[in-house]
Amino acid sequence: MRGLVKKTIIYSMIGIMQSGLFAVVAEASPFNAGGQQVVQLDRHDRYHDREERRREHDRRMRWERERHEREMRRRHHESERAWRERQARERDRHDRELRTIAALLIGIAIGSSSSDN
C-alpha cells in the first residue's frame, strides 16, 4: 500500500513538472506572437493625475504648516524648559515631514518629465 502511494505521488510530481516545462517551451516558441500589450493613457489623463497630485501636495503642505504653528506655541501649563524641548522635537518632526512631502513633489516632477517623452 505504501509503495502504491509513493509511486502515485512521484508520478504526479513528474506530470506537474512536465506540464510546467511544456508551458515554458510554448511561451518561448516563435509561433507565440502574443507578447505583452502596452496601454498608454492620453495626455489629458496624465495631466489630470499630475494636477491632482500637485493639489494633494499643496493640501498636505498647508495642513503641516498649520499644525506646526499650533505645536510651536507655548501652552499655559508648560515650563520654559519643557517648551524648548518640545519645540526642538517638533522642529525635527516638521523637517522630516517636509522632506517627505518634498519627495512627493520630486516624484511628480520626475513623472511628468518622463511621461512627456
C-alpha positions in Angstrom: 0.0 0.0 0.0 2.8 2.4 0.9 4.6 1.6 -2.3 1.5 2.5 -4.3 1.1 5.8 -2.6 4.7 6.7 -3.1 4.5 5.9 -6.8 1.3 7.9 -7.2 3.0 10.9 -5.6 6.1 10.6 -7.7 4.3 10.2 -11.0 2.0 13.1 -10.1 5.0 15.3 -9.4 6.7 14.2 -12.7 3.5 15.1 -14.6 3.3 18.6 -13.0 7.0 19.2 -13.8 6.5 18.2 -17.4 3.4 20.4 -17.8 5.5 23.3 -16.4 8.3 22.6 -18.8 6.0 22.5 -21.8 4.4 25.8 -20.8 7.9 27.4 -20.8 8.7 25.9 -24.2 5.4 27.1 -25.6 5.9 30.6 -24.3 9.4 30.8 -25.8 8.2 29.5 -29.1 8.5 31.8 -32.1 4.9 31.0 -33.0 3.7 32.7 -29.9 3.5 36.3 -31.1 1.0 37.3 -28.3 3.6 39.3 -26.3 2.7 42.0 -23.8 0.3 44.8 -24.7 1.3 48.3 -23.7 -1.5 50.6 -22.9 -0.7 54.3 -23.0 -3.0 56.9 -21.5 -3.7 60.0 -23.4 -2.1 63.3 -22.4 -5.2 64.6 -20.7 -5.3 61.8 -18.1 -1.6 62.3 -17.3 -2.2 66.0 -16.9 -5.2 65.4 -14.7 -3.2 63.0 -12.5 -0.3 65.5 -12.2 -2.7 68.3 -11.2 -4.4 66.0 -8.7 -1.0 65.1 -7.1 0.0 68.8 -7.0 -3.2 69.7 -5.2 -2.6 66.9 -2.8 0.9 68.2 -2.2 -0.4 71.7 -1.6 -3.1 70.5 0.8 -0.5 68.5 2.8 1.9 71.4 3.0 -0.8 73.8 4.2 -2.0 71.3 6.8 1.6 70.7 8.0 2.3 74.4 8.3 -0.8 75.0 10.3 -0.1 72.0 12.6 3.5 73.2 13.1 2.4 76.7 14.1 -0.1 75.3 16.6 2.6 73.0 18.1 5.2 75.7 18.4 3.1 77.9 20.6 3.7 77.8 24.3 1.0 76.2 26.3 -0.1 77.9 29.6 0.9 75.0 31.8 4.3 74.4 30.3 7.6 75.5 31.8 10.2 77.3 29.7 12.4 74.2 29.6 9.6 71.8 28.6 8.5 74.2 25.9 12.0 74.5 24.4 12.4 70.7 24.4 9.0 70.2 22.7 10.0 72.9 20.2 13.2 71.0 19.3 11.3 67.7 18.9 8.7 69.5 16.8 11.3 71.1 14.5 12.8 67.7 13.9 9.5 66.1 13.2 8.4 69.0 11.0 11.6 68.8 8.9 11.1 65.1 8.4 7.5 65.7 7.3 8.5 68.5 4.9 11.2 66.2 3.3 8.5 63.5 2.8 6.2 66.0 1.2 9.0 67.3 -1.0 9.7 63.8 -2.1 6.2 63.7 -3.4 6.8 66.9 -5.4 10.0 65.5 -6.8 8.2 62.3 -7.8 5.6 64.5 -9.6 8.4 66.3 -11.5 10.2 63.1 -12.5 7.0 61.5 -13.5 5.9 64.5 -15.6 9.3 64.8 -17.3 9.5 61.1 -18.2 5.9 61.0 -19.4 6.4 63.9 -21.8 8.9 62.0 -23.9 
